[in-house]
Amino acid sequence: MDGNKTAQESWELFFLEYFNTDRIFSTIKRADYLFLRAIRSREGERGKPGRTYLADLADGLNMPIPTLSKTIERLQDKGFVTWKTDRAAGQTYVKLTSKAVELMDDESRKMKTAYKRIRDEIDEKDLEQAMETLRRVAEILRTSQQT
């Protein structure tokens, strides 16, 4: 594992990067978790706790606002975010709902537990080798899609 990553980043990276599967995510879809995680990571950037402005999120995700808006609408329909306008700033922002926070925390606990078991049962060297193989497979798949 990369020594620059925190323990939390390591377990999350393990599932988000190396296992592109919804098998781990039982209460929320992986794609939803990724978007909610991006929203959470940008909360309060403008000194407004709990708020993530769409413009900031679009910049961070390198995604056009119209495309992002469709995703936010879908998340709102699922009850994961509320979407509001900051009249003073003239911009819209999203806030995670308690439902989203609860589901994300539940999935995080599951990932931590599974990752701990993996770390306990698989030798560090074997795990590193397996992860390097997965990195290479992912890179091959990424470059194959571009050709």
N, C-alpha and C positions, 0 to 999 in steps of 0.2 A: 504494500500500500504506500501511497505517497506520504512521506513524512510531514509534508506541509499541511495536510488535512487534519482537522480535528476528529475526535472519535465519532462525533455525530455525523460529520460530513462523510466519513468513511463508510459507515453502515448505510447511509442514505445513497451515496454514490454507488455502492455495491448493487443495490436493487434498481436504482434509476438508470444507471449507465449500462450495467452488464447483464441485466435480466429484463429485457423488454417484454414483459409478460404481465398479464393482469391476474395471474394466479396468486401472487402475494397480496394484491389489493382486493379485499373481499367486501368492503363497505363503500368504497369509492373507486372510481376508475382511475387508472394510472395517469391518463391525460389530464383529468380534472385535478388530481393531486399536484401534478407539475404546474398547472396554471395557478392553483391556489397557493402553492409554495412560492411562486414568483410574486404574487400579490403580497403575501406575507413578508417576503424579504425586502420589499420596498415601502412597507408601511411607515408612515411618519417622516418620510424624507424631507418634507417641507415644514416640519415642525408641527404637523397636525397628526397626533396619535391616532392610529387605526385607519388612517386614510391612505389610499394609494391612487394617485392621479393617473388617469388613462395615458396622458402624454408621456409620463415618466415610465410607465409600464411598457408602452409601445417602443420607446427608445431602448429600454433594457432588453426587450425580447426581439428587437430588430424586426418589428412587425407593423404593417400599416394600421392606423387607427380603425378604418372600416372593418378590416379582418378581425382585429382584436375586439371590436364592439360586438360582433356576432358571437364570439366566444363568451364574452361577458354576459350577453343576453341569455345564452344557454346555461351558464352557471347561475344566473339569477333565477331562471325558470326552475332549476333544481333546488333552489333555496340556499345556495352556497354564498351568495354575495348580495349586497344591496348597492344600487347604483344611484348616485345623487349628484347634484350640481352645487358647486361652491360659487355662489353668485359673486362674492367679492373677488375671487380669482378668475371668474369667467371660464372655469374648467370643470369637467366632471371627474368624479373619483368613485372608487369602489371600496367597500368595507366587507370583510369576511363576516359571515353570520356565526352565531354560536354553534349552529349545526355543522358548518364547515370546519370550525376550529376543533370541535369534538371528534369529527370523523378523521381529520388529519392527525390529531393526537393519537387516536386509536390505531391508525395505520402505522404511525411512527413507532408505537410500542410493539406492534407485531413485527416490524422490520428489525427493531433492536433485538428482540427475543430470538428471532430466526438467525440473525447475523451472529449473535453470541454463541448459539448452538453450532453454527458452522465453524466459527473460530475455535470453539472447544473441541470439536470432533475432527477437524482437518488440520494437519500439520501446516505451519506457517509457510514453509517452502513449497509444499504442494498447492496451497491456496494461491500463493503468488504466481506460480507457474500456470495454474488454471486461469487466473485473471488476465495474465499476459496473453494467453491463447484467446480468450474472449475479446480482448482489446483488438487483436489482430483480425479476428473474424468480423468484428463490428466495422473496422476500417475497410476490409474487403467489401463488405456489404454496402457501405457508404459510397465507395468509389465505383462499385458495379452499377449503382443506380444512376450515376452521373454519365455513364457511357451509353 
